[in-house]
Amino acid sequence: MALRPILHFPDPRLRKKALEIKEVDDNIRQLADDMLETMYEAPGIGLAATQINVQKRLVVIDVSEDKSSPLIFINPEIVEQHGEREHEEGCLSVPESYEMVTRADTVCVRALDREGKQFDLEAEELLATCIQHEIDHLDGKLFVDYLSNLKRQRIKKRLEKQLKQKN
């Protein structure tokens, strides 16, 4: 396994749409393992391949307290959604920023597992929010896109300033 660098907003590579994975092979399984290691180290509860500059439809999530329940979603798609819920979101690609975002309360997601077998999963609350957030990444969308232009610009300026100070 290997840690991968995480892209930060406003990096334009975060806006690329990920491509469908045609075959689940050892390279995809290795990528998923690397993503889990990167997510846990960050630390976070979800990571999309686009966040590490890999344009493939792959997401890893673990919302358990003890990081013992990793989920891998290959080519995920939301097939049903119900209700509405506001939840505070953060993002590994938008460090130190947390804002309230409204999303579906319950979702049913269809995806392939690490062996290439299709499965459906019904999720609610935090897991549902996380699934929607990560699938957005695969479509080139960030949680800041749900915010007002003013809030988004403030976050962008703060992160650009931090980047300049590092360099």
Sequence and secondary structure as in RCSB ss.txt:
>XXXX:A:sequence
MALRPILHFPDPRLRKKALEIKEVDDNIRQLADDMLETMYEAPGIGLAATQINVQKRLVVIDVSEDKSSPLIFIN
PEIVEQHGEREHEEGCLSVPESYEMVTRADTVCVRALDREGKQFDLEAEELLATCIQHEIDHLDGKLFVDYLSNL
KRQRIKKRLEKQLKQKN
>XXXX:A:secstr
        TT GGGGS  B  S   HHHHHHHHHHHHHHHHTT SEEEGGGGT  BSEEEE   TTS   EEEEE
EEEEEEE  EEEEEEETTEEEEEEEEEE SEEEEEEE TTS EEEEEEEHHHHHHHHHHHHHHTT  GGGGS HH
HHHHHHHHHHHHHHHH 
